[in-house]
Amino acid sequence: MSLPASLTAAVVVLLGTTQASLAQNNSQSSLPEGAGKALVENACTACHGVSTIKRSAGYSSPEEWRRVFSTMIDLQDEQATRVANYLAQHFPEDPGRRPTLVPGNVDIEITEWTTPTLGQRTRDPIEAPDGSIWWTGMWASLVGKLNPNTGEMKEYNLPPSARPHSIVPDEDGNIWYTGNSNATIGKLNPDTGNITEYETQAKDPHSAVFHPNGNLYFTAQHAAMLGRLDPETGVLKEVNTEARPYGIKVDSNGTVWIA
């Protein structure tokens, strides 16, 4: 998919701004000296600043640290060992940030799946009518599908600039997403892989929900707007709000609520 020259320039400017912001963030929040510091800085700051590491609750062992960052980046064994040892030494667990456990006998089973594309910022899972679980990989501009019975996963690439924030399925099995970075509402047909985009006035569509009347309503947080899309006609209307709306729900009476 080729990008117009103007859009390409905008993406380059955005990337340059992001890199500059990360550089400033890193300079203000340098890591402690020690074996592995340079490797951690190079490997871990491609997507976030070192302040994210310093603000973490920490982990008590290299094995725990390795388990966490292995869901973000794929390192060679020797590099992963150095990174894990450095993080465990300088950022051990902070006991004061442990959760408060509820007393009593409770059995909880947690099953985790690691999504195929590392570092994608997996978020906002939903259940489709067929029981499959879908998620957005915001930083990788993709949506993914999980069969919870077999663990099989499949990812679908979206336009690179989309960076979807949330998704919602329709009754026909299509997956709708909010293009948080390219000002679109998108529809993915999982059977064909075809994507239909609807351009929005708001620059950052955020969360979406289907109304019983068939329309898709969505928020745009930083644009401070509420939108409505008719999937049948493609007609899209947006109105300003007094605040920056985030979440959105429809109650049993058909009233749209935004946070």
N, C-alpha and C positions, 0 to 999 in steps of 0.2 A: 504494500500500500504506500504510494508516494504522497508526500506532503507538499502543499503549495509553498513557494519561496517565503511568503510572509509568515506562514505558520512555522516553517522550519526555523526562521530567524527568531521567532518568539520562543520556540522550544530551546534554542541555543542560549538565548538570554536568560530563560528560566533556569536552565541547568547551571549557567555561570553564576547566577544569583544564589542558587542552592549550595553550590560548592563554596562560594565565598562565605555564606552563612555558616556552613559546617567548619570552615577554616577558622572563622572568628570564634565559634563555639569551642573548638578544640584548643585554641590558644588561650582561652579564658579558663578552661577546665582541664589542665594537663594531668596526665596520669602519673602515679608514683614511679620513681625510678626502680629498675629491676630487670632481670633477665626476661625477655619476652615483651617488654614495653613497646618497642617499635613494631613488632609483629601485630600486637593487639591494636595499635593505632591504625595500621594499614588495613587489617582485615575487618575490623569492627566499625570503622567510621565511614564506610562507603554509603551506608543508609542512615546513620544517626551519629550524633556527636558523642564524645566521651562522657559528657555529663549524664547520659542515660545509664552508663555503667556505674558512675559514682553515686547515682541516686537509687540504685537497685538495692533490694533487701539482702543480696548476697547469697552465697551457698557455702556449705561447710567443707566441701571436698572438691578436688579436681574433676571427679567423675560426674558430680551433679552439674558443675559448670559446663562440662563438655556435652552433657545431654541437652542442655538448653541451647547453646550456640550451634549445635549440630542441626537444629531445626531452622537455622538462619543462613548458614554458610557451610560449604563442603570444603574442608581443609585436608591436606595430606596428614597422615598419622603423626609424623614428627612435629609438624606445625600445630596440630590440634593439642598435642600433649603440652607443648610450651605455653600455648594460650591458656589452657586449663590450669596449669600449675601457677602461672602468673596471677590469674584472676582469683584463684582460691587463696593465694598468699595475701593479696592486697585487698580483696573484697570478700571476706568471710561472711557467714550469715550473721545478721543483726537479730539476736533473740527478741529484742523489743518489738520487732515487727511481725512476730508470729501471730497467727489468728487465734482468737479465743475459742476454745473448743466447747461445744455444748455437752454437758454431762448426760450420761445415760448410755444405754446399749443401742448403737446405731450401726447398721451394716450399709456401707456405700461402695458401689463398684464403679470405677471410672475407666472408660476405654478411650484411648487416644489414637488418632491417626495422624501421621506426618504427611502433609500435602507434598506432591511431587516437586513443585518449583519452590526452592528454598528462598527465604527472604521476601516473600510476596506480601506479607502482612495479611494473613488469612483473617477474615472477619465476617460478621453478620450472616451466620448460617440460617437457612430456611428449609422447610420441608415442602416438597412438591406433592401434588395430588397422588402420584404413584408411590410415595413413601421414600423417594430418594432425597438425600440431603445435599443442598447446594450452598456454595460459599463464594465470596468475592476475594480475589487476590489483588488488593488495591494497588500495591506498588508494582506489580507485574502486569497490570491491565489484563486480568483474566477472570473467568468464573470457572468453578469446578463442581463436579458431581461425585457424590459418594454413595455407593450402595452399602448401607449399614449392615446388611446381612452377610455380605461377602468381603467387605473391605475394599472392593475394587473402586478405583478413582479415575476420573477423566477430566482433563482441563481443556477449556476452550479459550483461545486467544481473542481478545477484543482489540479495537483500534488502539495503538500504543499510547495515545494521549488520553484515553478515557479515564483511567484510574477510578474504577467503579467503587462507590461507597457502600451501597446496599442493593439488594436484589429482591424481586418478588415474582412468583410464578403466576401464570394465568391458567384458566381451566383447560386450555388446549395444550398445555405442556411447554409453552414458550417461557423463557426467562427474561424478565425485564430488569434493567439495571440503570442506576443513575451515574452518568458520566461526570464525576465530580471535577475533573480537570479539563474536559473539552466541551462543557456546556451542552450536553445532550442527554436525552432519555433514549436508551437503546433497547432493542428487542432481539434476543437470540433465539433462533429456531434450532434446538439441539439435534434434530433429525438431519438437517441439511447443513448446519453451520452458518447459515445466512444471518446477517446482522442488518437490522433496519434502525437508522438513527433519526431522531427528531431534535432539531436544534432548539435550545431554550434561550430566552432573554437573560435569565440568571446565569451567572458564570459557574456556579458550583452546586448543581442539583445534589441533594444529600440523601434523604430517606423517602421511600415511596410506599403506597398502599393502594390496593384496589377497593373501590366503593361498590356496593351492591348494584348501583346504576351502570356499572361497567367501565366507568372512567378511572383513570389512574391519577391519584393526587400525590404531590411530592413537595418537599420543602427544599429551600436553598438557604443555607445558614448564613453565610457571609453576605449574600445579596439581599437578605431579609425579604424573601418572597415566598409565596405559596402558589403552586402551579396545578393545572388540571389538563390532562391529555385524554382525548377521545381516541381510543385505539382503532375504532372503525373508520374514522374520517381523517385522523392525523391532526385534527384541530387542537391547538395548544393555547391555553390562556394562563397568564400569570398576573398576580396582584401583589402589591407591596404589603408588608406587615410592619408593625411597630417595633418588633424585636427580631432576634435572629433565631428562627425556628429550627429545631433539630429533629426530634422524633415526631411521628405522625400515626394516628390510629383512627378507626371509624367505629362508633358505638352501634348498639343494636337499633337505634333510631335513625341511623344514617348520618349522624352529626360527625363532622370531621374535627378532631382534636389535634392540636400541635403543641409541642413543648418548646 
